Amino acid sequence: MNKLKTFLPLGLAGLVIAIYAFTFVVQQYEVAIKLRLGQIVGDDYRPGLHFKVPVLNNIKVFDRRIQTMDARPERFLTVEKKDVIVDSYTKWRISNAAQFFRSTGGNVARTSRLLSERVNTSLRNEFGKRTIQEVVSDDRLALMALLTKEVNENAQDLGIEVVDVRVKKIDLPPEVSESVYSRMRAERERVARDLRAQGGEAAERIRADADRQRTVIVAEAFRESEETRGEGDARASQIFANAFNQDREFYAFFRSLSAYRSSLGQERDVMVLEPDSDFFRFFRDPTGK
């Protein structure tokens, strides 16, 4: 009984060690391969518990989740022989663990370097077929889909699947940017001059029309004023004539008084007239005879 109590814990400990030594666990986000003396004897182990022979077998576990390779901006030539600086990134994941190990030794950094070369080659080929306007227009989505397909085919020997290739930014080199901005500035200045010229022409047209309307309005107003003045003068003459016909002597007397008031009422006025002139007839005789 005492021996049983002594060996039971040892047996359980040995069993745990044996299970640990003869098994390995692959997580949900992992994929594994089994090596025997450096040779692959099992690949693409899926999540779960698997068996191995201690010492003889070696297990390599890789992350099969999508990885992101953010490449350095590279300079490419378009079909117009113009340089563009392209900043891109690539998303990939392991599709064949055994081939991935044979091609890259399971080294993610080496995989990124090899994949970057393939991506740059595809970008160089595709940009060399297109103009700058084409690579930044709506055709850009189609270009990304084409690049993804092409790079994925070229990366099969690495045991990986390229999920997506995206261009984050396309810039022009500083010397080209300055030239483009200068052309854009010159074009905008030309458009501005055209607009100013059109505005000046419209302003002159409006001003001329306003002057014409003013001249017409002033002429019509002057014509109406002259007509009104003529009508007033005619009516005044008619009134004077009627008044004169009613009492000619009184009218003559009233006109003479108005003439005296207008002529003699001002200071320092000097008039040289003969005393017996007709102007003073009401001075000589109140009846004016």
NUTORVEX-16205 format. One record per residue (C-alpha): residue number from 1; x, y, z. Coordinates in steps of 0.1 Angstrom, whole numbers. Example, Ala and Ser with C-alpha at 12.3 -4.5 7.8 and 13.67 -1.06 7.14 Angstrom:
// residues 2
NODE    i      x      y      z
NODE    1    123    -45     78
NODE    2    137    -11     71
This chain:
// residues 289
NODE    i      x      y      z
NODE    1      0      0      0
NODE    2     28     23      9
NODE    3     46     15    -24
NODE    4     14     23    -43
NODE    5     12     57    -26
NODE    6     49     63    -35
NODE    7     48     52    -72
NODE    8     14     67    -81
NODE    9     25    103    -82
NODE   10     57     93   -100
NODE   11     36     74   -125
NODE   12     13    103   -131
NODE   13     42    127   -134
NODE   14     58    103   -159
NODE   15     25    101   -179
NODE   16     23    139   -181
NODE   17     59    141   -193
NODE   18     53    114   -218
NODE   19     21    131   -231
NODE   20     40    164   -233
NODE   21     69    148   -251
NODE   22     49    127   -276
NODE   23     23    153   -285
NODE   24     21    189   -297
NODE   25     -8    214   -300
NODE   26    -16    236   -330
NODE   27    -36    267   -322
NODE   28    -66    279   -342
NODE   29    -45    306   -359
NODE   30    -14    284   -366
NODE   31     -3    258   -391
NODE   32     26    233   -384
NODE   33     49    209   -402
NODE   34     68    179   -388
NODE   35    105    173   -394
NODE   36    125    141   -391
NODE   37    162    148   -390
NODE   38    156    180   -410
NODE   39    133    163   -436
NODE   40     96    172   -438
NODE   41     75    141   -430
NODE   42     42    159   -423
NODE   43     28    193   -432
NODE   44     -2    215   -428
NODE   45    -12    203   -394
NODE   46    -45    218   -386
NODE   47    -56    231   -351
NODE   48    -57    204   -325
NODE   49    -36    178   -307
NODE   50    -11    158   -328
NODE   51     16    132   -320
NODE   52     53    131   -325
NODE   53     84    111   -316
NODE   54    106    129   -291
NODE   55    141    138   -303
NODE   56    135    122   -337
NODE   57    108    147   -347
NODE   58    110    185   -347
NODE   59     79    206   -350
NODE   60     78    240   -368
NODE   61     47    261   -361
NODE   62     38    292   -382
NODE   63     12    319   -379
NODE   64    -13    314   -407
NODE   65    -31    347   -401
NODE   66    -30    375   -427
NODE   67      3    394   -426
NODE   68     10    429   -438
NODE   69     41    439   -456
NODE   70     45    476   -457
NODE   71     71    483   -485
NODE   72     94    512   -488
NODE   73     83    539   -514
NODE   74     99    530   -548
NODE   75    104    550   -579
NODE   76     88    537   -612
NODE   77     86    550   -647
NODE   78     53    555   -665
NODE   79     47    550   -702
NODE   80     53    587   -706
NODE   81     88    582   -691
NODE   82     79    602   -660
NODE   83     90    591   -626
NODE   84     65    585   -599
NODE   85     71    575   -563
NODE   86     48    547   -552
NODE   87     41    537   -516
NODE   88     23    503   -514
NODE   89     16    475   -490
NODE   90      8    438   -495
NODE   91    -13    414   -474
NODE   92     -4    377   -475
NODE   93     -8    345   -456
NODE   94      7    310   -456
NODE   95    -11    287   -480
NODE   96     14    258   -481
NODE   97     34    254   -449
NODE   98     59    228   -464
NODE   99     66    249   -494
NODE  100     69    280   -472
NODE  101     95    262   -451
NODE  102    115    250   -481
NODE  103    115    284   -498
NODE  104    121    307   -469
NODE  105    131    285   -440
NODE  106    100    298   -422
NODE  107    116    333   -419
NODE  108     91    360   -421
NODE  109    117    387   -428
NODE  110    131    367   -457
NODE  111     96    361   -470
NODE  112     89    399   -470
NODE  113    121    405   -488
NODE  114    114    380   -516
NODE  115     78    391   -518
NODE  116     88    427   -520
NODE  117    109    419   -551
NODE  118     80    403   -568
NODE  119     56    432   -559
NODE  120     81    458   -572
NODE  121     86    439   -605
NODE  122     48    437   -610
NODE  123     44    474   -601
NODE  124     72    484   -625
NODE  125     56    464   -654
NODE  126     21    477   -648
NODE  127     31    514   -643
NODE  128     53    511   -674
NODE  129     21    504   -695
NODE  130      1    533   -681
NODE  131      1    571   -680
NODE  132      1    591   -647
NODE  133    -36    600   -653
NODE  134    -45    563   -657
NODE  135    -28    552   -625
NODE  136    -45    579   -604
NODE  137    -80    577   -621
NODE  138   -109    553   -615
NODE  139    -88    525   -633
NODE  140    -68    524   -602
NODE  141    -91    497   -586
NODE  142    -88    475   -617
NODE  143    -50    480   -615
NODE  144    -49    468   -579
NODE  145    -70    437   -588
NODE  146    -46    429   -616
NODE  147    -15    434   -594
NODE  148    -30    412   -567
NODE  149    -36    384   -592
NODE  150     -2    387   -609
NODE  151     18    388   -576
NODE  152     -2    359   -562
NODE  153      7    338   -592
NODE  154     44    348   -589
NODE  155     44    340   -551
NODE  156     32    304   -554
NODE  157     67    291   -551
NODE  158     70    307   -517
NODE  159     41    288   -503
NODE  160     20    319   -496
NODE  161    -12    334   -509
NODE  162    -12    371   -517
NODE  163    -46    384   -505
NODE  164    -43    421   -516
NODE  165    -19    446   -531
NODE  166    -27    482   -525
NODE  167    -11    515   -535
NODE  168    -14    539   -506
NODE  169      1    570   -523
NODE  170     15    581   -556
NODE  171     38    611   -555
NODE  172     59    629   -581
NODE  173     96    635   -575
NODE  174    103    670   -562
NODE  175    118    682   -595
NODE  176     88    669   -614
NODE  177     63    682   -589
NODE  178     77    717   -592
NODE  179     74    715   -630
NODE  180     38    702   -628
NODE  181     29    729   -603
NODE  182     44    756   -625
NODE  183     23    743   -655
NODE  184     -8    742   -633
NODE  185     -1    777   -621
NODE  186      4    790   -656
NODE  187    -28    773   -667
NODE  188    -48    788   -638
NODE  189    -33    822   -646
NODE  190    -43    819   -682
NODE  191    -79    809   -672
NODE  192    -80    838   -648
NODE  193    -69    862   -675
NODE  194    -96    849   -698
NODE  195   -122    853   -671
NODE  196   -110    888   -664
NODE  197   -112    896   -701
NODE  198   -147    882   -703
NODE  199   -157    901   -672
NODE  200   -142    934   -686
NODE  201   -160    928   -719
NODE  202   -193    922   -700
NODE  203   -187    953   -679
NODE  204   -181    975   -709
NODE  205   -212    961   -725
NODE  206   -233    968   -694
NODE  207   -218   1002   -690
NODE  208   -225   1011   -727
NODE  209   -261    999   -723
NODE  210   -265   1019   -691
NODE  211   -251   1050   -709
NODE  212   -275   1045   -738
NODE  213   -304   1041   -715
NODE  214   -294   1072   -695
NODE  215   -291   1092   -727
NODE  216   -326   1080   -739
NODE  217   -341   1087   -704
NODE  218   -326   1122   -703
NODE  219   -337   1129   -738
NODE  220   -372   1118   -731
NODE  221   -373   1137   -699
NODE  222   -360   1169   -717
NODE  223   -386   1164   -744
NODE  224   -414   1160   -718
NODE  225   -401   1190   -698
NODE  226   -400   1211   -730
NODE  227   -435   1200   -739
NODE  228   -447   1208   -704
NODE  229   -429   1242   -704
NODE  230   -445   1250   -738
NODE  231   -479   1241   -726
NODE  232   -473   1262   -695
NODE  233   -461   1292   -715
NODE  234   -491   1288   -739
NODE  235   -515   1287   -709
NODE  236   -498   1317   -693
NODE  237   -500   1336   -725
NODE  238   -536   1327   -728
NODE  239   -542   1338   -692
NODE  240   -524   1371   -698
NODE  241   -543   1377   -730
NODE  242   -576   1370   -712
NODE  243   -566   1394   -684
NODE  244   -555   1420   -709
NODE  245   -588   1418   -728
NODE  246   -608   1422   -695
NODE  247   -592   1455   -685
NODE  248   -564   1467   -708
NODE  249   -557   1499   -688
NODE  250   -554   1481   -655
NODE  251   -532   1454   -671
NODE  252   -509   1481   -686
NODE  253   -507   1498   -652
NODE  254   -499   1464   -634
NODE  255   -472   1456   -660
NODE  256   -457   1490   -656
NODE  257   -456   1486   -617
NODE  258   -439   1452   -622
NODE  259   -414   1468   -645
NODE  260   -407   1496   -620
NODE  261   -403   1471   -592
NODE  262   -379   1450   -612
NODE  263   -359   1479   -626
NODE  264   -357   1503   -597
NODE  265   -358   1481   -567
NODE  266   -321   1471   -568
NODE  267   -293   1490   -551
NODE  268   -267   1509   -572
NODE  269   -288   1505   -603
NODE  270   -283   1533   -629
NODE  271   -308   1539   -656
NODE  272   -304   1566   -683
NODE  273   -338   1574   -698
NODE  274   -355   1605   -711
NODE  275   -381   1618   -686
NODE  276   -408   1620   -713
NODE  277   -402   1583   -724
NODE  278   -431   1560   -724
NODE  279   -415   1541   -695
NODE  280   -425   1570   -671
NODE  281   -460   1576   -685
NODE  282   -477   1565   -652
NODE  283   -454   1589   -633
NODE  284   -466   1618   -655
NODE  285   -503   1608   -656
NODE  286   -519   1581   -634
NODE  287   -542   1572   -662
NODE  288   -512   1565   -684
NODE  289   -525   1587   -712
